[in-house]
């Protein structure tokens, strides 16, 4: 697998830099969707977008039934999820006579283990929504059906129709293991724009994206409000790192999480020590963060004004607007290290796939995936959930331009992805529980950063070496 550290993931294959005016690329499909918003925004669309009509190259007759669809997104998670799944269920059956699907929600943290158990027993779903962070492991276990032959019948959703980076996560040893649709998603810093203004800080994303660690630390101090020794509002919410969080701080120093061969972590060095020391300084010396507490809900702390900045994901943009319309927030990449670093995020995309043992309803499963991930459904997700798409043509549509005019933070999802590095995912199920005690011990000052880095590196190496042995 190629190393994407510090690559501009989206600025490839003719996509170029995706500035605010240019958006990315997402071609018109059918009639313009009507987006219901509280304020009316007039947008002039200078380019005439040609109507694209796609024909599903499917078998002449599909004997449809109820298929089982595994997803970690739950209709009960928030208002926009409920609206999306209501629309999905109604319209899938309406457009595919005789067909229906049964949604089985499997919590994100449990899905990889439960899926591997399902594969072992042979009792698998027909379709599975899976994270890029599991794709390598699912592939090496032979758990996913290669989709190359099916995708060739639908060039509008085949891998070449998506951002080139999607191939990094969706294609393994030449096998297309999933159809991308969800993303680009990135690990970012979210901030309260009203709090910035009140503290005398410019909340303009074009300003904060150029911050260094020093600028970030100074801002966190200005944003912190105390009553004596008690922190009423934190400037930045320090968390116990995980591989993704730690990786982005490494990227801000032009470093890497993985070794070149992905058979270990490359963090037992000065850059890794810088990350730990920086987080410990913010927490214990600068005292700009609420204390580390087991079970702390970081998003809730942000939405209830207990912190001005925190680590979040670009997927939170749509859900915040859906749950708390008009909440004053924006997003930025992690700041650059002052010694020649660069702003950074980790960027990825998620997919739909078919388990290798799901042969009974194969035609209908593929029909469902092709329908779910195509342009028309992508635009509907934008309308209902404020969600982006991995399809290049998506960002050329009038629908996208209208949505960005009404919710400018959507454009930032694409902008920050331009500095995206690899999202860690190798052997995630085995690796993360094995090293979490060391992250925690360092952050609780029960272990020195030097010892923590050594312990993490030593623990990770045999796990990643084993994961590199691809099973066929």
N, C-alpha and C positions, 0 to 999 in steps of 0.2 A: 504494500500500500504506500502511495506517495506521501511525502511529508509536506503538508500545506502550511507549516508554520511561517507566519509573516507574509504569506502570499495575499495579493488582493484577489479574493476568491471570485468576485463577480466581474472583474475587469479583464475578461478573456474572451476569445473567440468572437471578436467584433462587438461585444457588448459595450466596451469602453467604460470610462468613468461615468457613473450615474449621478449627475448633479441634480439639484432641486428642480431645475427647469426641465431637464431631460427625462426624469424618472428612469425606469429601466427599459422594459419592453414588454408589452402584453396585448396582442392583437385583438381586434374586434371580433365578436362572435355573436351573430344574431342581433336582435334589437337592443337598444340601450336600456339598461335596467333603471327603474325609477327608484332613487335612493331617498328614503324618508328622513328628513332632518328638520331641526327646529328653526334654523335660519336658512334663508334662500341665498344661494351663491350663484352668480352668473359666471360661467366659464366659457371662454371662446375656444373652440377646438378648431385649429387652423387646418389640421390634416384630416382629410376624408378617409375614414377607416373602412376598408372594404369588408363587406359581410362575408364571413367564412362559414361555409356549410360543410360539416363533416358527415360522412356516411360510416356507420359502424359496420366494419367488415366482420360480421359474425355468421355462424352457421345459420342456414335458412330457418331452421326450427330449433328452439331451445325449450326443453321441457322444464319450465320454471317451477320452483317450489319455495319453501322457506329456507334461506341460507343463514348461517350463523356468522356474525361479524363481531370480532373482538376489538375493543377500543379502550384506551385509558381515559379518554374524555367522557365525562358524564353529563347527561342532560341536566342533572340537578346541581352542577357546579356553579352555574351563574345564569343570568337571564339570556344572554346571547347563545349559550350552549343549548338551552332549552328550546329556543326559537329555531336554531339550526336543525336539531334532531327531529323536531316536530315537522319541519318542512321536508326533511330528507325522507322520513318514513312515509309521509303522505304521497310525495311525488314519485318515489321509486315505484311503489305499487301501481300508481296511476299510469306511469309511462311504460311499465313492464307487466302486462296482464298475466295473472297467475303467479307472479313473483312477489315475495316479501322477504324481509330480513329480520332476524332477532338479534338485537344489540345485547352483547354481554360485556358489561363494563368490568375491566380488570385494573385495579389500581396500578399506576405507573411502576411503583417500586416492586410490585409482585409479578408483573406481566412476564418478564423474561424467565423466571423460575417456573411459573405455571405453564408457560408455553413449552418449555423443554420437557416438562412432565407430560404434557398432552402429546407431544411428538413421540415420546417413549411408549405411551399407551396406545397410540394410534387414534385417539379421540381428539381430533384437531378441528378448529373452526374452518369455515370455507374461505374467509377473508380475514386478514389481520392488519391492523394499523400498528406499525412498529417504528421505533426510534432509530435514527442513524447510529446511535451509540450501541445498539445491539446487532446491527446488520452483519458485522464481521463474524461475531460469535454464532449467530444463527446460520450463517453461510458455512462456517467450518464444521458445524454439527449436521450439515445436510438437511436443515429444517425447512428451507424455503425452495419453492419450485422456480427454476429459471424461467423468466418471462420473455426471453428474446424472440421466440417464435410468435407469441401472441402480440407483442408490442409492434412487430413489423406490420401488422394489419392496421395499426392506428398510428400513423406518423405524427398526428397532431399531439399525441401524448408520449411518444417514444422518447428515449433519453436525449436525442438531439434537439427536441423542442424545449428543453429546460436549460436553466443556467448551467454552464459547463461544469461547475463544481459539484453538481448533483451526482455526476458519475463517480466521484471519489467515494461517496457513501453508498451508492446504489449498484455499482458494478464491481464484482469481485472475480478475479481470474477469468474475465470475459463474460461472466454470467450476470445478467440483469436480474437482481433479486427483488426489486420493488419498483413501483411507479411513484416518483416523487410528486408531491402536491402541496405539502405544508412547509412554508418557509418563504424566504430565508428567515431563520430565527437566530438570534445572537444573544450571548451573555453580555449585558451592558450595565451601566449605572443609571438609575432613574433618580430624578430630582424634582423637588417642589419649586416651581418657578416663582410663586408668590413669596416664599421664604427667601429665595435668592434676592429678589428685589428689595425686600425689607432689610436684608443684611448688607445692602449696597453692592451686591454682586450682579453682573450682567448675565441674565439667563439665556441669552441668545445661543442656540446650539453651535453656531459658527464660531462663537468665542470659546465656549467651554471645551470644544473638541480639540483645542490647541493647548489645553492645560498640561502641566507637568505634575509629577507627584507633589512637588513643593506647592504649586498653586492649589492643588486638591486639598492638601493638608491645611493650608491657610484658610481656605473656604470652609472646611469642616469646622475649624475653630470659631470662625465668625458666625456660623449657623447654630452653634451649640448654645443652649440656654440652661443655666443652672440656678438652683436655689440652695446656696451653701455648697455642700459636697454632692447634693443630689442633682442628677441630670433630668431636667424637665423635658428637654428636646435634644436629641442627638444630632450632631452635624452629619455623621456618617455611621451607618449601622454595620459594625464589624461582625463578621460571621466566622465560624469554624470553616476553614477551607475544605474544598473537595477538589478532585483533579481538574475539573473544568475551571473553577474559580482560580486555583493556583496557576493553571496554564496561562490564563489571560494576563496575570501579573508578570509571568515570565515573558510573554510576548511583548509587553510594554518595554522590556529591556532588550528586545531583539533576540530573546532566548527561546528555548523550546521546553516542552514537558517531556517529550519522548527522546530517546536516542535515535540515531538515524535509521536504524533497522526496526524500530518499534519493539525492541526486545528488553526495554528497561526505561526508567525515568532518568532524564538528564538534569536533575535538580540539586544534586549534592555538590554545590559549587557556590560561588559568590552571588550569582543571581538568585538562586534559591534562598540563600541566607538573607538577601535583601528583601525578599517578599515577606518572610516571617518577621523580620525586624520591623518592617514598615507597619504591618498589621498590629504587632504588639505595641509599637509606639503610639499608634492611634488609640488603642484600647486602654493602655495603662499609663502612658506618660502624658499624652495630649488630652486624654479623657474626653473624647468627642463622641463616644458611643454608649448606648445603653449596655448594661452588662450581658454577658453570655448566659442565657437561660435555656434549659432543656425545653424543647417544644415551642419555642418562641415563633410566632407567626410574623415574619418580616414584612409581608405585604400589609398586614393589618396595622403594624406599627407605622408604616408609611401613610396609609389612608386615614389614620386617626391623628396625624400630625405629631407623632412621637419621634420621628426622624426626618431630616431634610433630604438625605441621600441614602440609597441602599442598592445592593446588587440585585438585579432583576433580569427579566428576559423581554425581548421585543414582542413576544406573544402576549404579554400583559397589556399592551397598548389598547387592543380592542376590548378586552374584558373590563378594563378600568372605565373606558368611555361608556360601556354598556351598563355597568353597575353604578358608577358615580359620574354621570354626565357633567362635563364642564370642570372636572377636577383639574387643578393647575399643575401640570407635570410636563416634563420632557425627558429625553434620554440622551446619553452621550457615551462614547467609548471610554474604557479605562484610560487614565492619563498616562502620558509618556514618562519614562524615567528621565530625570534631568540630564543624565550623562549620555546623550545621544540616542535616547529611546524613541519610541513611536507610539501613538495612540493605538489601542488594540481592542478587539473583541474575539470571541470564538463564534463561528458561524456554521450552521448546519441546516439540513432539510430532513423531513420525515416522509414516510412512504406507506403505501398499501401493498400488500403482497398476498401470495397464496401458499399455504403450507405444502410441503412436498407430498404429504400423504392425503391431501384433500382432492381426491380425484372424482368423487361421486358427482359433484355439482360444478365441475371445472368450467364449463361454458358459461354458466350463470355467474360464477364467481368473477370471471374475467369481464363479463358484461357489466357487472356492478362496479368493478374497479375503473373500467374505462369511462363509465357514466359519471362516477363520483369525481374523477380527477380531471375531466375535460374542461374546456374554456367556459362553457355555459355554467357549470356548477361552480367553477372558481369565481366567476363574477357574482354568483348568488351568495357564496360565502363572504365575499367582500361586502355585499349589500347588508347581509344579516349580521355578520360577526366582525366586520372590519379586519378581515384576514387577507394577507397577501398570498401570492401564488409563486410557484417555481417556474411557471411557464413564461418564456421570454416575451411572447406576444401580449401577455396580460398588461404590461406597463405602457402599452401604446393606446389603450382603449379610453374612450371618453369617461367610462365609469370610474377608472382609476383617477383621472384628473379631477373629477368632481369630488371623489372621496378625499383626496389629499387637500383640496381647497377647504373642505369642511373639517378635516382632522389632520392638520399638518404633521403631527407626530408619525403618521403612516409613512411619509417620505423618509423619515429618519431610519426606519427599518431597513430600507434599501441602502441609504447612505452609509450607515455604520458597518454594514456587511462588506463594504469595499475594503475595510482593513481587517477582515476576519481571518483568524487562523483556525487550525483544526480543532474540532470538539473531541476531547478524549472519549474513547469508547471501548477500546480493546479489553476483553475479559472483565467487563464492568461488574458483572454479578459476583465473581470471585474476588476481584481486586478491591473494590471500595470498602466492603466490610472489614477486610484484612488490614487496611491502612488507616481507617477512620480513628482508631484509638490513638494513633501517633499524632494526627492533626490536632485532636482534642487535647492531648497531653501538653503539646507545645503551647497552644493558645491559653490553657489554664495555668501555664507556668509550672507544670509538674515535670517538664522535660525541657532541656535546652534546645534551641533551634538546630544546633549542630547535630545533636544526638537524634533528634526527630528526623532530619533529612537523611541521616545514615540508616535509620531503622526503616523508613519508607522505601528508600532505594533498595535495601537488602530484601525487603518483603516482596516488592513488586517484581524483581528480576525473574525469579523462577516461574511466577504466574504468567508473565508476558512471554517468556521463552516457550512455555507449554502452549500458549494460545497461538503461537506462530506456526505450530504444527497443524496444517490444514488437513482435516479429515475429508475424505472423498467417498 
